[in-house]
Amino acid sequence: MRQAALAVDGLSFAYGAKKALDNVAFEVQSAECTILLGPNGAGKSTLFSLITRLYDAREGRIELCGFDIKRQSLNALAKLGVVFQQTTLDPDLSVTQNLRYHAALHGISRKAADIRIQEELERLSMFERRGEKVRQLNGGHKRRVEIARALLHKPSLLLLDEPTVGLDMPSRQAIVNHVHELVKQQHLAVLWATHLIDEIAADDSLIVLHKGQVKAKGKLTDVLQANGCADAGQVFQKLTEGGPKP
């Protein structure tokens, strides 16, 4: 059997008396884009905080490429690239300076870093803007830089926490297309948290999260068939109790 890029089992988490995640379990495989679909407050950001160890999980187990996130933190997190919902770039540094700083944190030499920076920026049509300060970029271009940064150390798993929020349609579509190409070309595993139905491709896997519980998981086509639904919008409505349309 293939080793999962991400394996989550029996994961629960509470903020005081309020349970945010309840016995969550799923896997994300290499060369697979898995969409984590849920309304606001479903527990998506809490789950990402646990995977990245911003929070410590007391119940359950998380493994990244076979490494236990608690007992083998350095090995596990080295396999992980993350794009958070809120931008974390330094606005007063240039695109290149931001990326070089991240590469240095991962112990990548200056020469190797510059080669990887050029590769990632060229894939995203951003290399010509490498000398610009981040504050000069629009939201879509900042997101492209953050995706490039997340891939510099060649992770096995990329986490995307609602990366297209606030972007216009062309910028959103460009990022959706780019990430799906990465999955196909580099066999990258992706876990993409969103509440936007149109970001899901026909061959994606799907996890529907609602009120901290996994309501469905599997290939999109299998989830639709199991729930008697024609598309992702219908299954989202059905499994989240008719909540507001994303």
C-alpha positions, 0 to 999 in steps of 0.5 A: 500500500502507498504511504499517505502524505497525510494521515489523520486519525481520531482527532478531536479538539475543543476550545474550553467546553466548545468542541471544534473537531470530533473524531476526525479521520482521513488520508491525503495521498501523493499526486492527489488534490483533496478539497476540505469543504465546509462552511465557516465555523466547520473546523477547517482552520482548527484542523490546519492549526493542529497539522502545522502544530500551531495547536497541540492535539491531545486526542488523536494522531497526525502523521506526515509522510509516516512521521508522527507530528508529535514525536517526530516534529522536525521530520514531519514538518520538513515535509510540509508547505503551507499557505495560510488564509492571512498573508504572512509576507513581509511587505517591506521586503522584495519578493526575492528577499522574502523567498530567500529568507524562507529558504534560509530558514530551511537551510537551503544555500543561497545558490540553491535558493536562487535557482529554486526561486527562479523556477517557482516564480517562472511557473507562476509568471512572477519572475519579472516582478522579483525585485518589487516590494510585496506591498506593491503587489495586488492580492493575487500576486501576493498569493502566487509569491506565498505559493512559491515560498511554500514550495521552495523546500520541495515539500511532499504536502501542500496545505492551502487555507482558503488561499483565494479569499478576496481575489477576483475571478481571474486570479482565483482561476489562475491559482486553481489551475496552477495547483492542479498542475502541480499535483499532476506534474510533481505528484504533490499532495494537496489539502485545500480548505475552501467553501467555494464549490467552483474550486473543485475539479472533477478528479479531486478527492473531497472531505466535507466537514461540518460542525467539527465532523467529517460528513463524507470523504472520498473521490468526488464522483464516489461521494456524489454517487453515495449521496445521490447528488449531481454536483458538489453544490448539492452534496454540500447543501445536503451534508451541511443541513441546508446551510447557506450556499458557498 
